[in-house]
Amino acid sequence: MSSLPSRPLPPGDSSLCILRTSAIGDVTHVVPLVRTLQAQAPATRLTWIVGKLERRLVGDLPGVEFVTFDKGKGREGMREVRQALADRRFDALLHMQVALRSNLLSLAVKADRRIGYDRARSKDLHGLFVNERIEARTGEHVLDAMASFIEPLGLKQTEVRWDMPVPDDAHAWAAEQLPGDAPTLLVSPMSSHTVRNWRVDRYAALIDHAMARGMRVALVGGPSEAERGLADAILGAVREAPLDLTGKDTLKRFMALLSRSAMILTPDSGPMHMANAAGVKVLGLHAASNPHRSGPYSDRRWCVDKYDAASRKFLGKPASEIPWGTKIEKAGVMDLVQVDEMVDRFEACAAHLRLPLVG
């Protein structure tokens, strides 16, 4: 089993299946790969096995057939995927997820070529479910690693383009919430990895600073009890309440809110990567994860990067001496990100955007 040499797909009509079901950020990283395939192999029929939630974000990409995997249904969810693909055979499968559940799900896909991760990035018996591997590399951003899945097909991603559709009704809703053209900062405070979240008082301090400078600020987040609780805690700590949209936006509505915003403050999370895809400047909070691997792909100038400090404090060595992709998800790790550092990045970004702030 190897990654080289590359072999193009059959000329003319060919078919390709992408298996990447989750999570929101990773699914966002796959979109440029889809755009590249559509540009460089336009005759290839694309089928994407994607998660139920994630389909709400990408399921309207033109020219792609989507097969939904509902992991909440357990074995029944896998059976539905098998039924949907029962009479199909593909020229190649891009098996882009290494978890055991995804490895088992890949058995629903009949494909002559099954392209998976290199050995270093494989786990949960991934190698048993593929017959080709991408080239082994380190030091890559997650998006670039995913882009390399088309290299065994003789293709290469040279342009990163998202252009994710946003429906008119989502734009209309966003315009009602954020009318006019006031410079807006979105605050998406929660990551699915809660240890990546900043302290409530620090979110409040940055919000207070932004609002004192004349910035319109809106809190955003999902409908979960945890997100509602975090939003309420922040609202209880600020001097003046920002607009609270927590639990009110859908994934598409969030994309529409981004189109009316200048910046977003967020830890490493799905909203970070959605914002980057929308071209919004990201004030990223990084200590538990390496921003060069999983931060906003296009522009990390406005992030605070304490990953090396976290490695030294919690692992006893610099980040350069730990395996690429190591997560330092230790209690208190985000305390390394100081308010004044984030204020500095806010001010630098505002000056870069030439925002008409006050004070």
C-alpha positions, 0 to 999 in steps of 0.5 A: 500500500502506498501513496505514489505514483498517482493515477488519474481517474478514468477519462470521461464519466467517472465517480468519486465518493467523499467520506467526511461526516464531521465535524463542522470545522473539518467539513468546512475544510473539505469544501475547497477540495470539492471546488478543486475537483469541480474545476479540474475534473468536471466530468467526475460525479461527486457523492459526499457522505456527510453528517446530519448536522453538517449537511445543513451547512454544505448540503446545498453545494451545487453539483454534489450528491449528498448521502446523510449519515445520522450518527444518532441512529447508531446502527440504523444510521449506518444501514441507511447509508448502506441502502442508499449506496447498495447498487453503486460502485465508485472509481475511488473513495476518499476516506477522510475520517479515521475514527472506528465508526467512520472506518466501519461506515466506509464498508458501505462504499464499493470502490476500486480505489480506497484512499486514506491517511498515511500511517502516522495519521491513521488510527482505529484500524484505518489501514484495514479499510483503505488500499492507498494512502496520502503522502506522509507529511507533518507541519500541515494545516488540516485543510492542506492535509485534506486537500492532499487526498486528490493528489493520488488522482493526479490533481493538486489544490492550488486555489482555496475557494469556498463560496458556500451558498447562503439562502435569501431568507437567511440574509433577510433574517441577518439584516433584521438582527444587524441592520445598517452598516455598523462595524460588528464583532461577533462573539462565539464563546464556546467550543465543543471542547470546553477546555478551549473556552476562555474565562467568562470575565475575559470574554466580558472584558473584551466585549466591554472594550469593543463596545466602548470603542463603538463596535456593535457586538453580538453574542452567538451560539447554538441552542444547547443548555451549555451554550445558553449558560455560558452566554448568560454568564457573559451577559451577567459580567459585562458593563453593557449588554451586547445583542444576544442571538444565542440559540437563534441562528442556524448554520446558514443564518450564522453565515449570513451574520458573518456577511454583515460582520467585520470580526469574530472572537472565538476559540478553536471551533467550527464557527472559527472555520466558518468565519474564515471561509466567509472572509471574516477576520478571526480574533482566535484564542489558542493555547490548547491547540496549535493555530498553525494546524487548526487555526483560521486557514487564511489569516492568523494575524489576529490570533493570540497563540499561546500553544508553545507556552502551554506546551512548556507549562503542561508538557515540559518542552517547547511545541517544536519537540512534541508531535504535530497535532498534539492537543494540550487540553488541560484544565486552565490552559486557556488562562495563558491567553491574557485580555491585554493580548486579545485587546492588542489583536482587536485594535490591530485588526480594527486599524487594518480594516480602517474601522471608524471606531471612537475613543 
